[in-house]
Amino acid sequence: AMMVLYNQPGRETNYLWLENLLFELEQDVLH
Protein backbone atom coordinates (compact mmCIF):
# COMPACT_ATOMS: atom_id res chain seq x y z
CA ALA A 1 0.00 0.00 0.00
CA MET A 2 2.80 2.39 0.87
CA MET A 3 4.50 1.68 -2.45
CA VAL A 4 1.36 2.85 -4.26
CA LEU A 5 1.28 5.99 -2.11
CA TYR A 6 4.92 6.82 -2.88
CA ASN A 7 4.41 6.23 -6.59
CA GLN A 8 1.67 8.88 -6.82
CA PRO A 9 3.01 12.02 -8.56
CA GLY A 10 1.44 14.78 -6.46
CA ARG A 11 -0.04 15.66 -3.10
CA GLU A 12 -3.56 15.97 -4.54
CA THR A 13 -3.37 12.43 -5.92
CA ASN A 14 -2.15 11.24 -2.53
CA TYR A 15 -5.27 12.69 -0.92
CA LEU A 16 -7.46 10.96 -3.52
CA TRP A 17 -5.60 7.70 -2.92
CA LEU A 18 -6.06 8.07 0.83
CA GLU A 19 -9.78 8.83 0.51
CA ASN A 20 -10.19 5.79 -1.74
CA LEU A 21 -8.30 3.61 0.75
CA LEU A 22 -10.43 4.80 3.67
CA PHE A 23 -13.58 4.20 1.60
CA GLU A 24 -12.51 0.63 0.85
CA LEU A 25 -11.68 0.02 4.52
CA GLU A 26 -15.13 1.31 5.55
CA GLN A 27 -16.78 -0.98 2.99
CA ASP A 28 -14.81 -3.93 4.38
CA VAL A 29 -15.97 -3.13 7.93
CA LEU A 30 -19.62 -2.58 6.96
CA HIS A 31 -19.75 -5.72 4.85
N, CA, C, O and CB atoms as a CASP TS submission, in Angstrom:
PFRMAT TS
TARGET T0000
AUTHOR 0000-0000-0000
METHOD Language model
MODEL 1
PARENT N/A
ATOM      1  N   ALA     1       0.845  -1.210   0.000  1.00  0.00           N
ATOM      2  CA  ALA     1       0.000   0.000   0.000  1.00  0.00           C
ATOM      3  C   ALA     1       0.877   1.256   0.000  1.00  0.00           C
ATOM      4  O   ALA     1       0.601   2.217  -0.717  1.00  0.00           O
ATOM      5  CB  ALA     1      -0.954   0.008   1.236  1.00  0.00           C
ATOM      6  N   MET     2       1.911   1.233   0.795  1.00  0.00           N
ATOM      7  CA  MET     2       2.795   2.394   0.873  1.00  0.00           C
ATOM      8  C   MET     2       3.514   2.622  -0.448  1.00  0.00           C
ATOM      9  O   MET     2       3.772   3.766  -0.823  1.00  0.00           O
ATOM     10  CB  MET     2       3.813   2.216   2.000  1.00  0.00           C
ATOM     11  N   MET     3       3.840   1.545  -1.158  1.00  0.00           N
ATOM     12  CA  MET     3       4.496   1.681  -2.452  1.00  0.00           C
ATOM     13  C   MET     3       3.602   2.449  -3.414  1.00  0.00           C
ATOM     14  O   MET     3       4.079   3.294  -4.171  1.00  0.00           O
ATOM     15  CB  MET     3       4.850   0.300  -3.031  1.00  0.00           C
ATOM     16  N   VAL     4       2.307   2.157  -3.386  1.00  0.00           N
ATOM     17  CA  VAL     4       1.364   2.853  -4.262  1.00  0.00           C
ATOM     18  C   VAL     4       1.315   4.325  -3.880  1.00  0.00           C
ATOM     19  O   VAL     4       1.256   5.193  -4.751  1.00  0.00           O
ATOM     20  CB  VAL     4      -0.050   2.217  -4.177  1.00  0.00           C
ATOM     21  N   LEU     5       1.340   4.611  -2.578  1.00  0.00           N
ATOM     22  CA  LEU     5       1.280   5.992  -2.113  1.00  0.00           C
ATOM     23  C   LEU     5       2.509   6.765  -2.595  1.00  0.00           C
ATOM     24  O   LEU     5       2.389   7.896  -3.065  1.00  0.00           O
ATOM     25  CB  LEU     5       1.178   6.042  -0.571  1.00  0.00           C
ATOM     26  N   TYR     6       3.685   6.158  -2.478  1.00  0.00           N
ATOM     27  CA  TYR     6       4.921   6.823  -2.883  1.00  0.00           C
ATOM     28  C   TYR     6       4.977   7.040  -4.387  1.00  0.00           C
ATOM     29  O   TYR     6       5.586   7.998  -4.864  1.00  0.00           O
ATOM     30  CB  TYR     6       6.125   6.013  -2.434  1.00  0.00           C
ATOM     31  N   ASN     7       4.336   6.140  -5.131  1.00  0.00           N
ATOM     32  CA  ASN     7       4.405   6.233  -6.587  1.00  0.00           C
ATOM     33  C   ASN     7       3.479   7.316  -7.144  1.00  0.00           C
ATOM     34  O   ASN     7       3.603   7.689  -8.310  1.00  0.00           O
ATOM     35  CB  ASN     7       4.057   4.892  -7.207  1.00  0.00           C
ATOM     36  N   GLN     8       2.558   7.822  -6.332  1.00  0.00           N
ATOM     37  CA  GLN     8       1.667   8.877  -6.819  1.00  0.00           C
ATOM     38  C   GLN     8       2.479  10.149  -7.057  1.00  0.00           C
ATOM     39  O   GLN     8       3.350  10.481  -6.252  1.00  0.00           O
ATOM     40  CB  GLN     8       0.508   9.143  -5.807  1.00  0.00           C
ATOM     41  N   PRO     9       2.206  10.875  -8.164  1.00  0.00           N
ATOM     42  CA  PRO     9       3.012  12.024  -8.561  1.00  0.00           C
ATOM     43  C   PRO     9       2.853  13.260  -7.682  1.00  0.00           C
ATOM     44  O   PRO     9       3.826  13.979  -7.455  1.00  0.00           O
ATOM     45  CB  PRO     9       2.682  12.385  -9.951  1.00  0.00           C
ATOM     46  N   GLY    10       1.643  13.523  -7.180  1.00  0.00           N
ATOM     47  CA  GLY    10       1.444  14.781  -6.460  1.00  0.00           C
ATOM     48  C   GLY    10       0.657  14.625  -5.180  1.00  0.00           C
ATOM     49  O   GLY    10       0.076  13.575  -4.910  1.00  0.00           O
ATOM     50  N   ARG    11       0.648  15.695  -4.390  1.00  0.00           N
ATOM     51  CA  ARG    11      -0.039  15.663  -3.098  1.00  0.00           C
ATOM     52  C   ARG    11      -1.539  15.468  -3.275  1.00  0.00           C
ATOM     53  O   ARG    11      -2.173  14.764  -2.489  1.00  0.00           O
ATOM     54  CB  ARG    11       0.232  16.951  -2.320  1.00  0.00           C
ATOM     55  N   GLU    12      -2.116  16.096  -4.317  1.00  0.00           N
ATOM     56  CA  GLU    12      -3.556  15.969  -4.542  1.00  0.00           C
ATOM     57  C   GLU    12      -3.928  14.522  -4.835  1.00  0.00           C
ATOM     58  O   GLU    12      -4.954  14.033  -4.362  1.00  0.00           O
ATOM     59  CB  GLU    12      -4.006  16.875  -5.699  1.00  0.00           C
ATOM     60  N   THR    13      -3.090  13.836  -5.617  1.00  0.00           N
ATOM     61  CA  THR    13      -3.368  12.430  -5.922  1.00  0.00           C
ATOM     62  C   THR    13      -3.229  11.592  -4.661  1.00  0.00           C
ATOM     63  O   THR    13      -3.948  10.608  -4.489  1.00  0.00           O
ATOM     64  CB  THR    13      -2.419  11.904  -7.025  1.00  0.00           C
ATOM     65  N   ASN    14      -2.309  11.975  -3.775  1.00  0.00           N
ATOM     66  CA  ASN    14      -2.149  11.236  -2.526  1.00  0.00           C
ATOM     67  C   ASN    14      -3.424  11.341  -1.694  1.00  0.00           C
ATOM     68  O   ASN    14      -3.849  10.359  -1.084  1.00  0.00           O
ATOM     69  CB  ASN    14      -0.935  11.765  -1.727  1.00  0.00           C
ATOM     70  N   TYR    15      -4.030  12.514  -1.666  1.00  0.00           N
ATOM     71  CA  TYR    15      -5.271  12.687  -0.919  1.00  0.00           C
ATOM     72  C   TYR    15      -6.368  11.829  -1.519  1.00  0.00           C
ATOM     73  O   TYR    15      -7.145  11.212  -0.790  1.00  0.00           O
ATOM     74  CB  TYR    15      -5.695  14.159  -0.901  1.00  0.00           C
ATOM     75  N   LEU    16      -6.440  11.785  -2.863  1.00  0.00           N
ATOM     76  CA  LEU    16      -7.457  10.965  -3.520  1.00  0.00           C
ATOM     77  C   LEU    16      -7.215   9.494  -3.217  1.00  0.00           C
ATOM     78  O   LEU    16      -8.159   8.742  -2.977  1.00  0.00           O
ATOM     79  CB  LEU    16      -7.457  11.207  -5.044  1.00  0.00           C
ATOM     80  N   TRP    17      -5.948   9.085  -3.227  1.00  0.00           N
ATOM     81  CA  TRP    17      -5.598   7.695  -2.919  1.00  0.00           C
ATOM     82  C   TRP    17      -5.989   7.354  -1.483  1.00  0.00           C
ATOM     83  O   TRP    17      -6.496   6.268  -1.204  1.00  0.00           O
ATOM     84  CB  TRP    17      -4.086   7.454  -3.134  1.00  0.00           C
ATOM     85  N   LEU    18      -5.745   8.302  -0.578  1.00  0.00           N
ATOM     86  CA  LEU    18      -6.057   8.072   0.831  1.00  0.00           C
ATOM     87  C   LEU    18      -7.559   7.968   1.034  1.00  0.00           C
ATOM     88  O   LEU    18      -8.034   7.093   1.758  1.00  0.00           O
ATOM     89  CB  LEU    18      -5.480   9.194   1.703  1.00  0.00           C
ATOM     90  N   GLU    19      -8.320   8.877   0.385  1.00  0.00           N
ATOM     91  CA  GLU    19      -9.776   8.833   0.508  1.00  0.00           C
ATOM     92  C   GLU    19     -10.310   7.510  -0.031  1.00  0.00           C
ATOM     93  O   GLU    19     -11.208   6.912   0.560  1.00  0.00           O
ATOM     94  CB  GLU    19     -10.424  10.020  -0.239  1.00  0.00           C
ATOM     95  N   ASN    20      -9.758   7.055  -1.151  1.00  0.00           N
ATOM     96  CA  ASN    20     -10.189   5.788  -1.742  1.00  0.00           C
ATOM     97  C   ASN    20      -9.869   4.627  -0.809  1.00  0.00           C
ATOM     98  O   ASN    20     -10.673   3.706  -0.661  1.00  0.00           O
ATOM     99  CB  ASN    20      -9.518   5.572  -3.110  1.00  0.00           C
ATOM    100  N   LEU    21      -8.692   4.670  -0.179  1.00  0.00           N
ATOM    101  CA  LEU    21      -8.300   3.611   0.746  1.00  0.00           C
ATOM    102  C   LEU    21      -9.245   3.568   1.943  1.00  0.00           C
ATOM    103  O   LEU    21      -9.706   2.497   2.336  1.00  0.00           O
ATOM    104  CB  LEU    21      -6.849   3.814   1.217  1.00  0.00           C
ATOM    105  N   LEU    22      -9.533   4.739   2.523  1.00  0.00           N
ATOM    106  CA  LEU    22     -10.434   4.799   3.670  1.00  0.00           C
ATOM    107  C   LEU    22     -11.819   4.305   3.289  1.00  0.00           C
ATOM    108  O   LEU    22     -12.472   3.620   4.077  1.00  0.00           O
ATOM    109  CB  LEU    22     -10.514   6.225   4.218  1.00  0.00           C
ATOM    110  N   PHE    23     -12.276   4.648   2.079  1.00  0.00           N
ATOM    111  CA  PHE    23     -13.583   4.205   1.602  1.00  0.00           C
ATOM    112  C   PHE    23     -13.618   2.683   1.524  1.00  0.00           C
ATOM    113  O   PHE    23     -14.588   2.058   1.953  1.00  0.00           O
ATOM    114  CB  PHE    23     -13.904   4.826   0.225  1.00  0.00           C
ATOM    115  N   GLU    24     -12.560   2.087   0.975  1.00  0.00           N
ATOM    116  CA  GLU    24     -12.505   0.630   0.852  1.00  0.00           C
ATOM    117  C   GLU    24     -12.477  -0.022   2.227  1.00  0.00           C
ATOM    118  O   GLU    24     -13.110  -1.057   2.436  1.00  0.00           O
ATOM    119  CB  GLU    24     -11.275   0.201   0.035  1.00  0.00           C
ATOM    120  N   LEU    25     -11.746   0.575   3.168  1.00  0.00           N
ATOM    121  CA  LEU    25     -11.682   0.025   4.522  1.00  0.00           C
ATOM    122  C   LEU    25     -13.054   0.081   5.177  1.00  0.00           C
ATOM    123  O   LEU    25     -13.452  -0.864   5.858  1.00  0.00           O
ATOM    124  CB  LEU    25     -10.649   0.789   5.374  1.00  0.00           C
ATOM    125  N   GLU    26     -13.789   1.183   4.980  1.00  0.00           N
ATOM    126  CA  GLU    26     -15.127   1.308   5.546  1.00  0.00           C
ATOM    127  C   GLU    26     -16.051   0.250   4.956  1.00  0.00           C
ATOM    128  O   GLU    26     -16.849  -0.353   5.673  1.00  0.00           O
ATOM    129  CB  GLU    26     -15.694   2.715   5.294  1.00  0.00           C
ATOM    130  N   GLN    27     -15.944   0.027   3.646  1.00  0.00           N
ATOM    131  CA  GLN    27     -16.777  -0.984   2.995  1.00  0.00           C
ATOM    132  C   GLN    27     -16.464  -2.371   3.563  1.00  0.00           C
ATOM    133  O   GLN    27     -17.367  -3.185   3.756  1.00  0.00           O
ATOM    134  CB  GLN    27     -16.560  -0.965   1.459  1.00  0.00           C
ATOM    135  N   ASP    28     -15.194  -2.634   3.829  1.00  0.00           N
ATOM    136  CA  ASP    28     -14.813  -3.934   4.385  1.00  0.00           C
ATOM    137  C   ASP    28     -15.409  -4.114   5.776  1.00  0.00           C
ATOM    138  O   ASP    28     -15.838  -5.213   6.130  1.00  0.00           O
ATOM    139  CB  ASP    28     -13.278  -4.073   4.440  1.00  0.00           C
ATOM    140  N   VAL    29     -15.439  -3.050   6.562  1.00  0.00           N
ATOM    141  CA  VAL    29     -15.973  -3.129   7.926  1.00  0.00           C
ATOM    142  C   VAL    29     -17.491  -3.293   7.894  1.00  0.00           C
ATOM    143  O   VAL    29     -18.047  -4.099   8.639  1.00  0.00           O
ATOM    144  CB  VAL    29     -15.588  -1.870   8.736  1.00  0.00           C
ATOM    145  N   LEU    30     -18.163  -2.522   7.024  1.00  0.00           N
ATOM    146  CA  LEU    30     -19.623  -2.576   6.956  1.00  0.00           C
ATOM    147  C   LEU    30     -20.106  -3.904   6.391  1.00  0.00           C
ATOM    148  O   LEU    30     -21.163  -4.405   6.776  1.00  0.00           O
ATOM    149  CB  LEU    30     -20.156  -1.428   6.110  1.00  0.00           C
ATOM    150  N   HIS    31     -19.329  -4.467   5.479  1.00  0.00           N
ATOM    151  CA  HIS    31     -19.754  -5.719   4.851  1.00  0.00           C
ATOM    152  C   HIS    31     -18.824  -6.839   5.291  1.00  0.00           C
ATOM    153  O   HIS    31     -19.000  -7.985   4.879  1.00  0.00           O
ATOM    154  CB  HIS    31     -19.768  -5.594   3.301  1.00  0.00           C
TER
END
